[in-house]
Amino acid sequence: MDKRLRWFDEGAPKLRQALDRLGLDDVLPADKNFYACPCCLVAYPCEAIPAGLLTIEDVPPKSVGGRPLLLTCKRCNNTAGSVFDSHAATRADAEDFIRGRITGRPLPMTSHVDGIPLRGTARWTDNGIQFVGVPERNDPKVQAAHLEALDAHVYGRNPRLNHSFTVHTRFDEARARISWIRAAYLAAFAALGWSYIFRSVMDPYRKQLQQPDVSVVPTYILRNPNASPEERRVLLVDRPTSCLP
Ligand SMILES: [Zn+2]
């Protein structure tokens, strides 16, 4: 059975139960099943699946190691990919590079030898950082001068190597953060269900997703120096109340 249909069939009665508990049993037509996108709370009938309006969502985003977990609407899924998740992925690439992780993904960089630039890419290998120049991004004369300066060092004419490099990554820290807030929200929904996200205390999180340029959810940072960089965990905080939105 199509995973999307299975998740729809599992979610629909739970949505109905959660609405009943809130005394909202009349908000959806009784003769049909519905599944609401957990991000925007718009309810869709089963026909939304073949129509492509309800889509499989990876949590956290696939680009940072997530896996398919639930259904969200196409609009929320696509918007998150371009508005939030691309920033989280770029930040993760930058963090991997700083940590020296061998990911196989080269990052744009500019290398300087004796102040002469060469634009290209950088990535970690078993032997350290590998720089690769990209000819179409360099003036041929500047590139030749860079390689000449490098040769002068390699062949002993200039024993002192004056080398520096800059890795270029561009991401919006706030949007990368919202991507992770969104992942935590969806993971909490998958574990705890509709009743959990229908609580009014969760409203600011949905508002934050709709308003990426406004800081709705404050930042709290807890540091665990012993945690693995790959560890992903959702913490449910109920005390102190000052940590609640
Ligand atoms: Zn949605």
Residues whose N, C-alpha, C, O or C-beta is under 5 A from the ligand:
A	BS01	ZN	C37 C39 C40 C73 C76
